[in-house]
Amino acid sequence: MIINIGKKKFKVKTVVSKKDTANGMMNKKFNNEFNGMLFIMDDSEHCFWMKNCIIPLDIIFIEDGKISHIHHNCTPCKTEDCENYCGEGDFILEIKGGTSKKYGFKIGDLVQI
């Protein structure tokens, strides 16, 4: 699946099941097959953590086709008391940390899924 934010395209792996959502990017790296992970959720508040992630991530919350919140450069964590990154949206996109700032993504930007 392809996601567009402005002129930037992301080839994403979609996540729907509770098990896959819980695992997210744990112990995974982006590769030639995907450079983003898209979580398909119900439209409410969701919190993510970075337990056992390999690289920093930007976590982008998308509501009604627009960016509603961005957590920049979320740091990987190895313990059970990892920081939570929360926001509202029906889609949540995880991409390589620093990408949102690099391309100037901001709240209100349109997202085409």
C-alpha angles and dihedrals in degrees: 000000000000125000122194124203107177106312094334118101126201125195101215139195109221123226122198111147122085091237093052091044090053091050095043111150094345109145091351134120129201113250142169090295097057140006097183141037118220119201114202106209142160114271102266140088116308131182127207132189134197101231111156093354115149101212136026113268138202109226112206121192114207123197125176091351095306135096107261099176140358127203106197126215097349106199123234116249133201102193135073093248096068120155116263122229110204137185144134126266147109092237129039121193123200117197136163112298114264095025095107093055092041091058097033097244113177142175110287096030113139118249121201114204 
